[in-house]
Amino acid sequence: MFPSLLHRLAKLIIFLMLGSALLVLALRWLPPPVTALMIERKLNAWSEGDSLVLERTWRPWAELPDDLKMAVIAAEDQRFAEHWGFDLAAIRAALAHNEQGGSLRGASTLSQQVAKNLFLWSGRSWPRKGLEAWFTALIELLWPKQRTLEVYLNSVEWGDGIFGAEAAARHHFGITAAQLSQQQAAQLAAVLPNPHRWSAGKPDSHVLSRASWVRQQMRQLGGHHYLQRLSSD
C-alpha cells in the first residue's frame, strides 16, 4: 500500500507542476482577472465585518508611463534586468542585516513579488517560500521581463483595496496612470514597502525624502534607457 500511495502522490505532484506551468504560460498573454492577494484582502475584510471595495483596472505596457516603470525598479529591484528572479547579492545582504537584529530586511525581487501576489498567501512560512521560488522560476522561464513588470504594475497594492497603477493614480491623484508625473510616480514607488501606513497622495516628510531618493536612483540607472534592456528578452 505504501508504494501505491507514493506513486499516487508523485502523480499528483507532477499534475500540479504541469498545471501551474500551463497557468503561468497562459498569463504571459492574458491579463490576470484577479490575484491571490486581492482575494485574501477581501476575505480578511469579510471576516472582520467590513465591506472592502476592490479597485483595479488593467493597463497594457504601452499605456503605463516609463517614469512609473523606472520608479518601481529604482525603489524595489535595481538589478531587475540582470537577475533570473533571485538577487543573490541582496539576499546575502539581507541575511547579514537580519542576523544583527532589529528590523527585518527583505530581498524579494519584482519577479518574486509577482509570484507571491498572483498565486500565494501572505506570510513567511517555508512552504510558501518554496512555492514562491517555484512560481518565480516559471515566470522567469516563460515571461519576458517586460511582461513581469507589466503584471506587477497592474497587480501591486497601493492602499486599502487599491490595486494596480491605474487605480492608484485615480485614487491618490485624481488622474489616469498615463498622466502621472515623474514626482507622482516616485511617490507611488516610495510607499510600496507599506502602502497602508504611507500615502502617495498625501506624503509626509519620510515619503517625500524617499521619493527624492527614488528619482536620484532613476537617473543613476539611466532613466528610460534602462527599459530598453527589458525589451531585448
Backbone hydrogen bonds, N-H to C=O, Kabsch-Sander energy under -0.5 kcal/mol:
donor,donor_aa,acceptor,acceptor_aa,energy
5,L,1,M,-2.3
6,L,2,F,-2.3
7,H,3,P,-2.2
8,R,4,S,-2.3
9,L,5,L,-2.6
10,A,6,L,-2.5
11,K,7,H,-2.2
12,L,8,R,-2.3
13,I,9,L,-2.5
14,I,10,A,-2.4
15,F,11,K,-2.5
16,L,12,L,-2.5
17,M,13,I,-2.4
18,L,14,I,-2.6
19,G,15,F,-2.6
20,S,16,L,-2.5
21,A,17,M,-2.0
22,L,18,L,-2.3
23,L,19,G,-2.1
24,V,20,S,-2.4
25,L,21,A,-2.3
26,A,22,L,-2.4
27,L,23,L,-1.9
28,R,25,L,-1.2
29,W,26,A,-1.6
30,L,26,A,-2.2
36,A,117,N,-0.5
36,A,118,L,-1.1
37,L,117,N,-2.1
39,I,35,T,-2.0
40,E,36,A,-2.6
41,R,37,L,-2.6
42,K,38,M,-2.1
43,L,39,I,-2.6
44,N,40,E,-2.5
45,A,41,R,-2.0
46,W,42,K,-2.2
47,S,43,L,-2.4
48,E,44,N,-1.1
49,G,46,W,-1.6
50,D,45,A,-3.0
52,L,50,D,-0.7
53,V,51,S,-0.6
54,L,52,L,-0.6
55,E,161,G,-3.8
56,R,54,L,-0.5
63,E,60,P,-1.6
64,L,61,W,-1.4
69,K,65,P,-1.9
70,M,66,D,-2.8
71,A,67,D,-2.3
72,V,68,L,-2.2
73,I,69,K,-1.9
74,A,70,M,-2.9
75,A,71,A,-2.1
76,E,72,V,-2.7
77,D,72,V,-0.5
77,D,73,I,-1.9
80,F,77,D,-1.6
82,E,79,R,-1.4
83,H,79,R,-2.4
84,W,86,F,-0.5
88,L,86,F,-1.1
91,I,87,D,-2.2
92,R,88,L,-2.4
93,A,89,A,-2.1
94,A,90,A,-2.4
95,L,91,I,-2.4
96,A,92,R,-2.3
97,H,93,A,-2.2
98,N,94,A,-2.8
99,E,95,L,-1.8
100,Q,96,A,-0.6
100,Q,97,H,-1.0
101,G,98,N,-1.4
113,Q,109,T,-2.2
114,V,110,L,-2.3
115,A,111,S,-2.2
116,K,112,Q,-2.4
117,N,113,Q,-2.9
118,L,114,V,-2.6
119,F,115,A,-2.0
120,L,116,K,-1.9
129,K,125,S,-2.1
130,G,126,W,-2.6
131,L,127,P,-2.2
132,E,128,R,-2.5
133,A,129,K,-2.2
134,W,130,G,-1.9
135,F,131,L,-2.7
136,T,132,E,-2.4
137,A,133,A,-2.3
138,L,134,W,-2.0
139,I,135,F,-2.5
140,E,136,T,-2.5
141,L,137,A,-1.9
142,L,138,L,-2.7
143,W,139,I,-2.4
146,Q,230,L,-0.7
148,T,144,P,-1.7
149,L,145,K,-2.3
150,E,146,Q,-2.5
151,V,147,R,-2.7
152,Y,148,T,-2.2
153,L,149,L,-2.6
154,N,150,E,-1.1
155,S,151,V,-0.6
155,S,152,Y,-1.4
156,V,152,Y,-2.5
158,W,162,I,-3.2
161,G,159,G,-0.6
162,I,159,G,-1.6
163,F,55,E,-2.7
163,F,161,G,-0.7
164,G,156,V,-2.9
165,A,153,L,-2.4
168,A,164,G,-2.1
169,A,165,A,-2.8
170,R,166,E,-2.1
171,H,167,A,-2.5
172,H,168,A,-2.8
173,F,169,A,-1.9
174,G,169,A,-0.7
174,G,170,R,-0.8
175,I,169,A,-1.3
179,Q,176,T,-1.1
180,L,177,A,-1.5
185,A,181,S,-2.4
186,A,182,Q,-2.4
187,Q,183,Q,-2.2
188,L,184,Q,-2.1
189,A,185,A,-2.3
190,A,186,A,-2.1
191,V,187,Q,-1.1
192,L,189,A,-1.1
194,N,191,V,-1.6
197,R,194,N,-1.1
198,W,194,N,-2.2
208,L,204,D,-2.3
209,S,205,S,-2.3
210,R,206,H,-2.6
211,A,207,V,-2.7
212,S,208,L,-2.0
213,W,209,S,-1.9
214,V,210,R,-2.5
215,R,211,A,-2.2
216,Q,212,S,-1.9
217,Q,213,W,-2.4
218,M,214,V,-2.3
219,R,215,R,-1.8
220,Q,216,Q,-2.1
221,L,217,Q,-2.1
222,G,218,M,-0.5
222,G,219,R,-1.0
223,G,218,M,-2.5
225,H,222,G,-1.6
226,Y,223,G,-1.5
227,L,223,G,-0.5
227,L,224,H,-0.7
228,Q,224,H,-0.6
228,Q,225,H,-0.8
229,R,225,H,-0.5
229,R,226,Y,-1.5
230,L,227,L,-1.0
231,S,227,L,-1.0
233,D,230,L,-1.1
